Amino acid sequence: MLPRIALTSGEPAGIGPDVCLAAAAQRLECDLVCLGDRDLLAERARALGMKIELRPYERAPRAHVPGTLAVEHHPLLAQAVAGRLDARNGPYVLRLLERACDGALEGEFAAIVTAPVHKGVINDAGIPFTGHTEFLAARTGAPRPVMMLATESLRVALATTHLPLARVSAAITGELLCEVLEILDRDLARWWGVDRPRIAVCGLNPHAGESGHLGDEEIRVIAPAIARMRERGLRICGPLPADTVFVPAVLADFDVVLAMYHDQGLPVIKHAGFQSAVNITLGLPILRTSVDHGTALDLAGTGRADPGSLLAAIALAARLAARAA
C-alpha cells in the first residue's frame, strides 16, 4: 500500500498553493492529501489556468491520480490575495501544521510535507514562531530537532538553526553537539539505511580556529564533543574548516556534513541543488520533509513558481516512509 502523505499548503499569499497544485498534476508514488482552503486552491488553479480536480479527502486508501488533488478543507480566516500578506491568517497556517502533525503521530499519515510559511507574518499575528523545525519539535515533544537539507549527492545538517549570529557561539555546547551527532547517526540509519554514517563536523571559526588563534570554540567545545562520541563508536571527523570541507574530494569521504550555524551550511547546498534540495527534520517521532525555499510572494499567482523542490520533498517522503514501513 502506498504511503499516505499530508501536504500542508503553507502561507496562502505565497507560492505554497501554486506548487501544491503543480505537484498534483504529476505522477506521485503516494496517497497525497493536501491540507488547506479548498476555495483558495480552486481560485488559484483558475488564475493559473490549471485543470486540477479537487476532491474531498476520504480515509479509504487511494493512490494519487495525476490531475486530481484530495483536499481536507480548512477555511481561511481572511481572504487571501496572492503576494499580499495578512496577519489574520497566521492561526490558519499553524492549524494546518497542527493537523498534519497530529495525524502523523496517530498513524493516519506516514509522513508530512510542508509548503513554505512566512515567519514574520505569523509573529505579526501575535504568535511566537521561529520555524517549522522548532514548532514540530514542540508539537511532538521531541527534545532535540535537527534540521538537515539533502540532495541526491549531499547532506548538510545544522547544529543551530534560526538564531542571530551573535548568539551562535554561546548556543554551541558539548551537550548540544553530542545530542545532534547521536541523532544524525541514528536517523541516517533509520530512514536512509546508512549504517554507521561518516560525519564531517565543521569548525565554527575561520580555518577551524587556526589552533586557537582565530577563536577557541573548536578546542574548548567542538573537539571534546567529537572525542566523546567517537568513544561511543560514531564515525566522526573534525572540526574541519568550513571553507574546505565542501570541496568534492573531501565530501566524497562523508555521508553528511554538520555545520555549526544556518548560513554556514545552507548556502552551499542551495547553490548545489536549489529546487532539488529537500529539508528534513531529524529527531522527531514522525517523518517530515519540506521545500528548500521560502514563500516567494513576488511569484505567487504568476505561474512562474518552480515546483521542483516540493516534488523532490514528496518523492523523498514517500521513499523513506515506504522503507520504514
N, C-alpha and C positions, 0 to 999 in steps of 0.2 A: 504494500500500500504506500502511495506517495506521501511524503510528509506534508502536513498542513502548516502553512506559514502565515502568520499575521503580519500585515504590512500597514504601518501607520502612515497616514498621508501627510503629516508634518504641518508646517506653517501654511495656512490657507492662502496667504497672499504671495507665497513663493512658488518655486517650481515643483514642490512636492506633488501636488495633484497632477501636473503635467507629466512628470516622469512615471507616476503610478499608472496613468492611462497608457503611456507609451509602452510600459512593460507588459500591460495586459494584452497588447497586440501580438506579443511574441509567444513562441512555444516555450513552456516552462515545465520543469520536472518536479512539480509540486502541486498541492491544492492551495491556491493563493486566496487569502481573504483580506480585503482592504478595509481598514477602519477609517471612517471619515464621513463627511456630509455628502449624501447622495446627490442632492441638488447642486452643490458646488462642483462635484465631479462631472455631472451632466452638462452644466453650464460651461465648464472649461473644455469639455470634449467638443461642444458645438463651436466654441470660439476657435478651437484649433483645427476644426474640420476632421475630427477623428470619429470614426464609426465604431464605438465600443458599446456593446450591450451590457448594461448594468443590471445585475440580478441580485435579489436578496440572499444574504448568507444563510445557508442551511447546514445543520450539524452533520448531515449524512456525508461521508467522504465522496469527493468528486474531483477528478483530475481537471486541471486548468485547460480551458479551450481557448485558443488564440482568438482575440476579438471580443472576449467577454471578460467581465470582472465581477466577482462576488463581493458585495459591499455590505458591511454591517453599518447601518446608518447611525451617526452621532451628529445631532444638529449643531450648527454653528450658533454662537451666542450673539454675533453681529454679522451683517452681510459682509462678505469678503470681496475685495477688489484686488485684482492682480497687481502686484507691485506696491500696494499701499498697506502698511502695517496698521493693525488696530489692536490695542492692548486688551480690548474687551474679549478677544478670542484666546487670550492666554490660557484660561482654565480649560477651554475646549482642547487645546493642543495637549495639555497634560492628561486630560481624561482619556485620550486615545492611548497614551503610553501606559496609563494605569490598567486599562482594559487588556491591552496586549500582554503586559507583564503578568497580570493575574491569571489570564488564560494559559500562559505558558507554564506557570507554577502548578496549575491544576491539571496539566497534561492535555488540555484542549488543543494547544498549538505546540508543534515540535520545535519551533523557532520563531523569533520575531525579527523583522527587518524594518528599519526606521528611515523614513524620508527626513530631510533636514528641518530643524526648528530654528527659530531666531531667539537666542538667549536674552537679548536686550529687551524685546517687547514683552517677554514673559515676566522679566523683572519689573518692567514698567507697569505691569498689571498688579504689582504688589506681592508677587510670588518669588521667594528666593530660589534661584535656579542657576546652577553653574554648568550644566550639560547633561546629555543623555547618560553618560557613564556614571556620574555621581547619583543621578536620580534613580536609575535602575538598581544600583547597589543598595540604596536606602530602601527601595520598594521590596527587594528580595531578601533583605537582611544580610547581604554579603559584606564582610568586614573590609575587604581589600579588592576593589575592582582594578583591572589593569587594561589600559587602552592599547590596542595593537592594530596597526594597519598592515595589510598584506596584498601583494600582487602574486602572480604566478612564480616569481623568482626571488622575492624579497619580503621579509617580515621585519617590522620595526615596532617595538613596544616602548612604552614610556614609564619611567619611574614616577614622575609627577605629571599632572595633566593641566588643568586650567588654573594656573597660578600666575600672579605677576612675577616677573623675572627677579625682582628684589627679594622675593620670599622663597625662591627655589633652594638656595643653599641650606637654609635652616630646616627645610622640609625633608631633605635627603638625610635620613638616619640609617644606621645599621639595621634596625628592626624593619624599616620600610623595605630596604633593598633585599633582605633575606626573604620577606614575605612575597615580594614581586618575583624574585627568582624562583621560589618554590612553585608559584602559580604558573609561571612560564613552563617550567619543567613538567608539571602535572598536566596542564591543559593542552600543550602541544602533543603530548602522548594521547590524551583523552580524545581530542577532536580530530587531530591530523594523523594520528598513528605514528608520530615521530618518537621513537623510544630513546630516552636519554638525549634530548636535543643539545646541540652545541650552541652555547650562548656567548655572544660577544657583548661586553659591558663597556660603554663609553665612559670616559672621564668627564668631569664637569667643566674643567678649565681648559684653556688652550694648551695643546701638547700634553694633555692629561696632567697638568700641573707642573711639568718640567722639574720633577724631583723636589717639589715644594716651592720653587722659585716663582711660580705663577698661581699659587693657591695650594692649600694643603688638604682640601676635602678628599682627594684621592688617597692620601696617606692616612688620614685620621678615620675616614668612614668607609670609602668605597672598597679599597683593597682588603681591609679586615673582614667586611661582609662577604666578599668573594671567597676569601680563605675559609670562612666558616661553612659556606655552602659547598665548597669543594670537599671538605671533610665529610659531608653528608652524601657524597657521591655524585654531585652535579658536575656536568662538563661545562666549565666557565673559563673564559679568558678575559683578562682586563686588569685594571682600567686601561682602555686603549684611547688614543687621541681620536676625537670625533672627525677630524678632517682627513684621517687616513683609513678609518675602519670601513668606510663606504667605497673604497677602491675595489673594483670587481675581483681582483686577485685575492684580496683579503676576505671579502664576503663569501667567496667560494668555500671557505672553511667553516662556515657557520650556518645554523638553521634560523637564527633570529638575532637581531641587534637590540640591546636595551639602551635607549637614550635616556639622559637624565631629565630633560625637560621638553616641552611641546615643540618649540621651534628649533631644537637641535636635531630631531629626527624626522619630523613630518615633512619639511620642505624637500628632503631628499627623496622620500618615497612618492610624494606627489609629483615631483619632476619626473621620476622614473616611470610612473604609471597613473597619471591623472586620468580620471574617467574609467579606469580599470581597477584601481585600488579599492579595497574594502576595509571598513572599520569594524573590528571585532572587539567585544568586551569580554575579557577573560576574568576568571574569578567569580563568576555568577553561577547560580544553580540552574540557569536557563541559557539557551543559545541565542545570542543577539548579534546581528551584523547590521551595517549601515553604509551609507554613501560616504565618499571622501570629500564632499564639497558642502557648501552652505546653501542658503535659500535662494540666492541669485535673483533678487527681486526685479532687477532690470530685464531678466529673460522671461519672467512669469507671463504666461498667456501669449507669448510671441511665436511659439513653435520652434524656437532655437535651442531649447534646453536639450542637452545630451543625456539620454537615459543609461549610458554605458555603465556608470558606477552602480546604479540601482540594479541593473540586470546582473552585474557581477556579484552584488551582495545577495540577491535572491538565489543565484546559482550556487554560491558558496554555502549559504544556509541550508539549502536543500541537500547538497552533497554531504555536509558534516552531520546533518540530522539523520540522514539515511545510514551513515556509517555508525552512528551511535545507537541506532535503533536495535 
